[in-house]
Amino acid sequence: MKKLPAEAEATLETPAHGRASPKSFGLFQREQRSLFGEILDWMLTPLLLLWPLSLALTWFVAQGIASKPFDRALEFNLQALTQFVGNQNGQVSFNLNAQARDLLRADDSDLVYYQVIDPRGRLVSGEVDFPRPREDEVPEPGRVLLRDDMVRGDEVRVAYTWLMRNDPDNLVLMQVAETRGKRSTLAAEIIKGVMIPQFVILPLAVLLVWLALVRGIRPLNELEQRIRARKPDDLSPIEESAIPQEVAPLVSSINDLLTRLKASLTTQRRFLADAAHQLKTPLAGLRMQAELAQRETDATEIRGSLKQIARSSTRATHTVNQLLALARAETTGRALPSARVDLARLVRGVVQESVPRALEHGIDLGCEGPEEVPEDCLMDGNPTLLQEMVRNLVDNAINYSGRGGVVTARVLVDPFSGVQILQVEDNGPGIPENEREFVMQPFYRALGTNVDGSGLGLTIVQEIAQQHSATVMMESAHPDRHPPGLLASVRFTPKAPRATV
């Protein structure tokens, strides 16, 4: 066989990009399990294992049933033979007539043995090699006892008794034994009568079990057909009314997954639509300015067109960043890692980053709050999203305050309840009360403003606040002044109640 080059061997043995190699795929692939086959195995295996046990128990029971009538007949023969035991001149005698000898005559299937022993232990009549009762057995005159024994290599059933003649100490032992041929034949007939119907019933039981499983799993097959018949864009929940109780948790989990998948797809479609809509205008402006710059010959006009192109590209970049921040907050906010966050320190960091931009716009930007939030008041949250939220609130205040404005970001902490409130206050035009419920919607812009923006800042704030179980409120900072300004507040409530002092 031709040997492969080393590179080819490495390609076959080493998985690339997380895909299983041909060699590892055959070694580690697990066969798909069949629920139907597994249930059928667990139902039929005990049945097939119990059947031989049932056969053995039936054999023992049949042996007992077959022995009873023959034991009674053997006892009757023994009692009949005891009538011929006599005492002549102080000697034990045993004289049988013709009818009594018929009792000892062998039939077609069994042999009959007997023995008579006088009080001195001497054989009066019968078989010499007939086994005697146990030496420690206490004689009970007149009572017939039974035991199993061996005579001349044959298994026999023995009936024996002690006969008392005149003197209580002079006991005569009388034994009669019969081989077990008829008993075994009768037990075999009983076994046949019981087990032969089972050979018919067992396959029928297997068939009924199989049919019952087919009927029991039919709802799963119907559920599979319903799911396969769905259109690719159908993400509606699966109907749970006709589903078995055991499958209901699985279907409920699938419905929950479909709901989350539908929300994710809706967010993606909205993101694509919003991105296309918002980027259309700046891109068209860029193209127009580029075409104008190509036609201009005056250096001053060309520089003006280039400045306009720079502003349009900056606006497009800002819009893209805002759209990406909104998408991140909507789709992956809950999947991002959570940590213990010092809100006051986080706000100070965002304010320090925003100082150059505030100076560029002539804004007095300040920060108020504790140096550090107490350890027991630290909140659980995602630092990246919280920074994005604070940054959008501060940027929104800087944009709308105008040159010479004042913007203040503050953190209020209640050490007793653990409630933390983030506030960003400005002295801009504010938001009319009738528009405050709309400013959280994507791309909504308050009327009468000429500030560049994407209309996504407050939407991002609202989404991130919801991710952290916080509430956002908008109100006038100075209702008695003009302009009234805006006070944006985000209230964070601790998940667990804190003990008060």
C-alpha positions in Angstrom: 0.0 0.0 0.0 1.3 3.4 -0.9 2.1 5.5 2.2 0.6 9.0 2.4 2.8 12.0 2.8 3.3 13.4 6.3 1.2 16.5 5.5 -1.7 14.3 4.4 -1.5 12.2 7.5 -1.5 15.3 9.7 -4.5 16.6 7.8 -6.4 13.4 8.4 -5.5 13.1 12.1 -5.7 16.7 13.3 -9.1 18.4 13.4 -9.1 21.8 11.8 -11.4 24.7 12.9 -13.2 22.6 15.5 -14.3 19.9 13.0 -13.7 16.2 13.7 -11.1 14.5 11.6 -12.1 11.4 9.6 -10.1 9.2 12.0 -11.6 10.6 15.2 -15.1 10.8 13.7 -15.3 7.0 13.4 -13.8 6.4 16.8 -15.8 8.7 18.9 -19.2 9.0 17.2 -22.0 7.7 19.4 -24.9 5.8 17.8 -28.3 7.5 18.2 -30.4 5.9 20.8 -33.9 4.7 20.1 -36.4 5.5 22.8 -38.8 2.9 21.4 -36.2 0.2 21.4 -35.0 1.1 24.9 -38.4 0.9 26.4 -39.1 -2.3 24.5 -35.9 -3.8 25.9 -36.7 -2.8 29.5 -40.2 -4.3 29.2 -39.3 -7.6 27.4 -36.0 -8.4 29.1 -37.6 -8.9 32.6 -40.5 -10.8 30.9 -38.1 -13.2 29.2 -35.9 -13.5 32.3 -38.8 -14.3 34.5 -40.2 -16.9 32.2 -37.4 -19.5 33.0 -37.9 -18.7 36.7 -41.6 -19.2 36.3 -40.8 -22.6 34.7 -38.6 -23.6 37.7 -41.2 -22.5 40.2 -43.9 -24.4 38.3 -41.8 -27.5 38.3 -41.4 -27.4 42.1 -45.1 -26.7 42.6 -46.0 -29.5 40.2 -43.8 -31.9 42.1 -45.7 -31.1 45.3 -49.1 -31.4 43.6 -48.2 -34.7 42.0 -46.8 -36.2 45.3 -49.9 -35.6 47.4 -52.2 -38.3 45.9 -49.4 -40.9 45.7 -48.4 -40.1 49.3 -51.9 -40.8 50.4 -52.0 -44.1 48.5 -48.6 -45.1 50.0 -49.9 -44.4 53.5 -53.0 -46.4 52.8 -50.8 -49.4 51.6 -48.7 -49.2 54.7 -51.6 -49.2 57.0 -53.1 -52.1 55.1 -49.9 -54.1 55.4 -49.6 -53.5 59.1 -52.7 -55.7 59.6 -50.6 -58.7 58.6 -48.0 -58.2 61.3 -48.6 -60.7 64.0 -47.0 -62.3 67.2 -46.6 -66.0 67.4 -45.1 -67.5 70.5 -43.3 -64.2 71.2 -41.9 -63.9 67.7 -43.0 -61.2 65.2 -44.5 -62.6 62.1 -45.6 -61.2 58.8 -47.9 -63.3 56.7 -49.5 -62.0 53.5 -52.5 -63.3 51.7 -52.9 -63.1 47.9 -54.7 -59.7 48.0 -52.0 -58.2 50.2 -49.3 -59.4 47.8 -51.0 -57.5 45.0 -50.2 -54.3 47.0 -46.5 -55.1 46.7 -46.6 -56.2 43.1 -44.7 -53.8 40.8 -46.7 -51.9 38.1 -45.5 -50.7 34.7 -43.8 -47.6 36.0 -42.7 -48.1 39.6 -41.2 -50.7 42.0 -42.5 -51.3 45.5 -40.2 -52.3 48.4 -41.1 -53.2 52.0 -39.4 -54.2 55.2 -40.5 -55.4 58.6 -38.0 -55.2 61.6 -38.7 -56.7 65.0 -38.0 -55.0 68.3 -34.5 -56.5 68.4 -33.6 -55.1 65.0 -33.8 -58.4 63.1 -35.3 -58.5 59.7 -38.7 -60.2 59.7 -39.6 -59.8 56.1 -38.8 -57.6 53.1 -35.6 -56.1 51.7 -32.4 -56.5 53.6 -30.7 -53.4 52.1 -33.7 -51.1 52.9 -32.4 -47.9 54.6 -33.6 -47.4 58.1 -34.8 -44.1 59.7 -32.3 -41.8 61.4 -30.8 -43.1 64.6 -31.7 -40.0 66.5 -35.4 -40.1 65.4 -37.8 -40.7 68.3 -40.3 -43.5 67.4 -44.0 -42.4 67.5 -46.1 -45.6 67.6 -49.1 -45.5 65.3 -48.1 -42.4 63.3 -47.3 -42.8 59.6 -44.2 -40.7 58.5 -42.9 -40.0 55.1 -39.3 -39.4 53.8 -37.3 -39.4 50.6 -34.5 -42.0 50.3 -32.5 -44.3 48.0 -33.0 -48.0 47.5 -30.7 -49.9 45.2 -29.7 -46.7 43.4 -33.3 -45.6 42.8 -35.0 -42.5 44.4 -37.9 -43.7 46.4 -40.7 -42.3 48.6 -40.8 -44.1 51.9 -43.8 -44.4 54.3 -42.9 -45.9 57.7 -44.4 -46.4 61.2 -43.7 -48.2 64.5 -46.2 -50.8 65.7 -46.6 -51.5 69.4 -47.2 -55.2 70.3 -48.2 -55.8 74.0 -45.1 -54.1 75.4 -44.5 -50.4 74.8 -40.8 -51.0 74.5 -41.2 -53.7 71.9 -41.8 -51.6 68.7 -41.9 -53.2 65.3 -40.7 -51.0 62.3 -42.8 -51.3 59.2 -41.6 -49.5 56.0 -43.0 -49.4 52.4 -41.2 -47.6 49.6 -42.2 -46.7 46.0 -40.0 -45.4 43.2 -41.0 -41.9 41.8 -41.8 -42.8 38.2 -45.6 -42.1 38.4 -44.9 -38.9 40.3 -42.5 -37.6 37.8 -44.8 -38.5 34.9 -47.7 -36.6 36.6 -45.5 -33.6 37.3 -44.4 -33.5 33.7 -48.0 -33.6 32.5 -48.8 -30.7 34.9 -45.8 -28.8 33.5 -46.9 -29.4 30.0 -50.4 -28.3 30.8 -49.2 -25.1 32.3 -46.2 -24.2 30.0 -47.5 -25.1 26.6 -50.2 -22.3 26.7 -47.4 -20.0 27.8 -45.6 -20.7 24.5 -48.6 -19.2 22.8 -49.2 -16.5 25.4 -45.6 -15.2 25.5 -45.4 -14.2 21.8 -48.9 -12.7 22.1 -47.7 -10.7 25.1 -44.7 -9.5 23.2 -46.9 -8.4 20.3 -49.3 -6.6 22.6 -46.4 -4.8 24.3 -45.1 -3.8 20.9 -48.5 -2.5 19.8 -49.0 -0.7 23.1 -45.6 1.1 22.7 -46.4 2.0 19.1 -49.7 3.5 20.3 -48.0 5.2 23.3 -45.3 6.8 21.2 -47.8 7.9 18.5 -48.1 11.4 20.0 -44.4 11.9 19.7 -44.6 10.9 16.0 -47.5 13.3 15.5 -45.5 16.0 17.2 -42.5 15.3 14.9 -44.7 15.6 11.9 -46.2 18.8 13.1 -42.8 20.3 13.6 -41.5 19.0 10.2 -44.6 20.5 8.5 -43.8 24.0 9.8 -42.5 26.7 7.5 -38.9 27.9 8.1 -40.1 31.3 9.3 -42.8 29.9 11.6 -41.5 30.5 15.1 -44.9 30.5 16.9 -45.1 28.3 20.0 -46.0 24.6 19.7 -49.6 23.8 20.8 -49.4 22.0 24.1 -53.0 20.9 24.5 -52.6 17.5 22.7 -49.2 16.7 24.1 -48.7 14.0 26.8 -47.8 15.2 30.3 -44.3 13.5 30.1 -43.4 15.5 27.0 -44.9 18.8 28.1 -41.7 20.1 29.9 -39.7 19.4 26.7 -42.2 21.2 24.5 -42.3 24.1 27.0 -38.5 24.4 26.8 -38.7 24.3 23.0 -41.4 27.0 23.0 -39.2 29.1 25.3 -36.3 28.7 22.9 -38.5 29.6 19.9 -39.6 32.8 21.8 -36.0 33.8 22.5 -35.0 32.9 18.9 -37.9 35.0 17.5 -36.9 37.9 19.7 -33.2 37.6 18.5 -34.2 37.4 14.9 -36.5 40.4 15.3 -33.7 42.3 16.8 -31.4 41.4 14.0 -33.9 42.4 11.3 -34.5 45.7 13.1 -30.8 46.3 13.4 -30.3 45.7 9.7 -33.3 47.9 8.8 -32.1 50.6 11.2 -28.5 50.5 10.0 -29.6 50.7 6.3 -32.0 53.6 7.1 -29.5 55.6 9.2 -26.5 55.1 7.0 -28.3 55.9 3.8 -28.3 59.7 4.4 -24.6 60.1 5.5 -23.4 57.8 2.7 -25.5 59.8 0.2 -23.9 63.0 1.6 -20.5 61.6 1.3 -21.0 60.6 -2.3 -22.4 64.1 -3.1 -19.5 65.9 -1.4 -17.0 63.6 -3.2 -18.6 64.4 -6.6 -18.6 68.1 -5.8 -14.9 68.0 -4.8 -14.1 66.3 -8.1 -15.7 69.1 -10.1 -14.2 71.9 -8.0 -11.0 73.6 -9.1 -10.8 76.1 -6.2 -8.7 74.9 -3.4 -10.9 76.6 -0.8 -14.0 74.9 -2.1 -12.2 71.6 -2.2 -11.2 72.0 1.5 -14.8 72.8 2.4 -16.0 69.7 0.6 -13.4 67.6 2.4 -14.4 69.1 5.8 -18.0 68.2 5.0 -16.9 64.7 4.1 -15.1 64.4 7.4 -18.2 65.5 9.3 -20.4 63.1 7.4 -18.0 60.2 8.0 -17.8 61.0 11.7 -21.6 61.1 11.9 -21.8 57.7 10.1 -19.2 56.2 12.5 -21.1 57.5 15.5 -24.4 56.0 14.1 -22.7 52.7 13.5 -21.3 52.6 17.0 -24.7 53.5 18.5 -26.4 50.8 16.5 -23.8 48.2 17.6 -24.2 49.3 21.2 -27.9 48.9 21.0 -27.6 45.5 19.4 -25.2 44.4 22.1 -27.5 45.6 24.8 -30.6 43.9 23.3 -29.1 40.5 22.3 -26.1 39.8 24.5 -26.6 41.8 27.6 -27.8 38.9 29.7 -25.1 36.6 28.4 -22.2 38.9 29.3 -20.4 38.2 32.6 -21.6 39.9 35.7 -19.4 41.4 38.5 -19.6 43.5 41.6 -19.6 47.1 40.4 -18.7 50.3 42.2 -21.1 52.7 40.4 -19.5 55.9 41.8 -16.0 54.9 40.5 -17.5 53.8 37.2 -19.2 57.2 36.7 -16.1 59.1 37.6 -14.2 57.2 35.0 -16.7 58.0 32.3 -16.8 61.7 33.2 -13.0 61.9 33.1 -13.0 60.3 29.6 -15.7 62.9 28.5 -13.8 66.0 29.7 -12.0 66.7 26.4 -15.3 66.5 24.5 -17.0 68.8 27.1 -14.2 71.3 26.8 -14.5 71.2 23.0 -18.2 72.2 23.3 -17.6 74.7 26.1 -19.4 72.7 28.7 -18.7 72.7 32.5 -18.7 69.0 33.2 -18.6 67.8 36.9 -19.2 64.7 39.0 -20.7 64.3 42.5 -21.0 61.4 44.7 -19.1 59.3 47.3 -15.5 58.4 46.8 -16.4 54.8 47.1 -19.7 52.9 47.4 -19.8 50.8 50.7 -18.9 47.2 50.2 -22.4 46.0 51.1 -23.9 48.4 48.6 -22.0 47.2 45.5 -24.3 46.2 42.7 -24.2 43.2 40.5 -24.0 44.2 36.8 -22.0 44.2 33.6 -19.3 47.0 33.7 -19.2 47.3 29.9 -22.9 47.9 29.5 -23.1 50.2 32.5 -20.3 52.3 31.1 -22.1 52.5 27.8 -25.3 53.7 29.6 -23.5 56.4 31.6 -21.6 57.5 28.5 -24.8 57.9 26.5 -26.4 60.0 29.2 -23.4 62.3 29.5 -23.0 62.6 25.7 -26.7 63.4 25.4 -26.4 66.1 28.1 -23.3 67.6 26.4 -25.0 67.7 23.0 -28.1 69.5 24.2 -26.7 71.8 26.8 -25.0 74.2 24.3 -21.9 76.2 24.7 -21.6 77.6 28.2 -23.8 74.9 29.7 -23.3 72.9 32.9 -23.6 69.1 33.1 -23.4 67.2 36.4 -23.2 63.4 36.9 -23.9 62.2 40.4 -24.4 59.0 42.3 -26.7 58.8 45.3 -26.5 55.8 47.6 -28.9 54.8 50.5 -26.7 52.7 52.8 -29.8 51.3 54.6 -31.8 50.1 51.7 -28.9 49.6 49.2 -30.7 51.7 46.5 -28.4 53.5 44.2 -29.5 56.3 41.8 -27.5 57.6 38.9 -28.4 61.2 37.9 -27.2 63.3 34.9 -28.3 66.9 35.1 -28.0 69.6 32.4 -29.3 73.2 31.8 -30.3 72.6 28.2 -33.8 72.9 26.7 -35.0 69.8 28.4 -37.7 67.4 27.0 -41.4 68.5 27.0 -43.5 66.3 29.3 -45.7 65.1 26.4 -42.6 63.8 24.5 -40.9 62.0 27.4 -42.7 58.7 26.7 -41.4 58.7 23.1 -37.7 59.7 23.5 -36.9 56.1 24.6 -38.0 54.8 21.1 -35.3 54.3 18.5 -34.5 57.3 16.2 -37.0 59.6 17.9 -35.8 63.2 18.0 -37.4 65.9 20.1 -38.9 68.7 18.1 -37.1 72.0 17.7 -33.6 70.7 18.2 -30.8 71.1 15.6 -28.3 68.8 17.4 -26.6 66.1 15.4 -27.4 62.7 16.7 -28.7 59.2 15.8 -31.7 59.2 18.1 -30.4 56.0 19.8 -28.7 57.3 23.0 -31.7 57.1 25.3 -32.9 53.9 23.7 -29.6 52.3 24.6 -29.9 53.7 28.2 -33.4 52.2 28.5 -32.3 48.8 27.2 -29.3 48.6 29.5 -31.4 49.7 32.5 -33.9 46.9 31.8 -31.0 44.4 31.6 -30.1 45.5 35.2 -33.7 45.6 36.5 -33.4 49.4 36.9 -35.9 52.2 36.0 -35.3 55.3 34.0 -37.1 58.6 34.7 -36.9 62.0 32.8 -37.9 65.2 34.5 -37.1 68.9 34.4 -34.0 69.9 36.3 -35.2 73.4 37.1 -39.0 73.7 36.4 -39.0 77.4 37.4 -36.3 78.4 35.0 -36.0 78.8 31.3 -34.6 76.7 29.8 -35.7 74.1 32.4 -32.9 71.6 31.7 -33.2 67.9 32.0 -32.6 65.5 34.9 -32.2 61.9 33.8 -32.3 59.4 36.7 -31.6 55.7 36.7 -32.7 53.9 39.9 -31.0 50.6 40.7 -32.8 48.4 43.3 -30.9 45.6 45.0 -32.1 42.1 44.2 -32.1 41.0 47.8 -33.4 43.0 50.8 -30.7 44.4 53.1 -30.8 44.5 56.8 -31.3 47.9 58.4 -29.4 49.2 61.3 
